[in-house]
Amino acid sequence: MADQVQIKAETVKELRERTGTGFMDCKRALEETGGDLERAVLLLRERGLAAAQKKAGREAREGQVASYIHPGGRVGVLIEVNCETDFVARTPEFQKLVRDLAMQVAGLAPLYPTVEAIPADVLEAKRAELLADPSVQQKPEQLRGQIVEGQLKKWYAQVVLNEQPFRDTDITVGQLLTDAIARIGENIRVRRFARYQLGEEL
């Protein structure tokens, strides 16, 4: 097409580095967004999310149990991350993802892998605690539920691995997993983890 925007190779390269998506998909996304890098990132993320949602229901029984000991030996993590095939479990990309997730658990100490993994009694107790807070009780009754839900989301970002911000990026761990599912083409999930800190509970 005569009016097609010229896409520079450096822009495609930068988009690939930012999203981990294949060359042709990056080029197409840039063409569709008129060479706008930020819009292309969003477009690829939306497509990745759609592709990942299709895969999210699939069985994931392979994967890796990995350990991470933080330098100094005061914090250690055991984590199980599942995928669909042993082939993917052995790839460097999957193994790096598992290590990144273990380091996240070591650094930010989440308690649960997903919101769904929070026991119902724990969730209800937290909701009741937030609702009983004097600052919430001062608000009009019809607004209290909304305020509590907003505060619960902030709490999730502290205690739920998938809801935590991933390192110093602008994405959550859940989005990191979604991007990995879209790139790798298999369902991936964190099944469980345990974090040990020297001297805790003594």
Summary of the structure (lengths in Angstrom):
residues: 202
radius of gyration: 20.5
end to end distance: 70.4
largest distance: 72.1
contacts: 569
relative contact order: 0.15
helix: 57%
strand: 15%
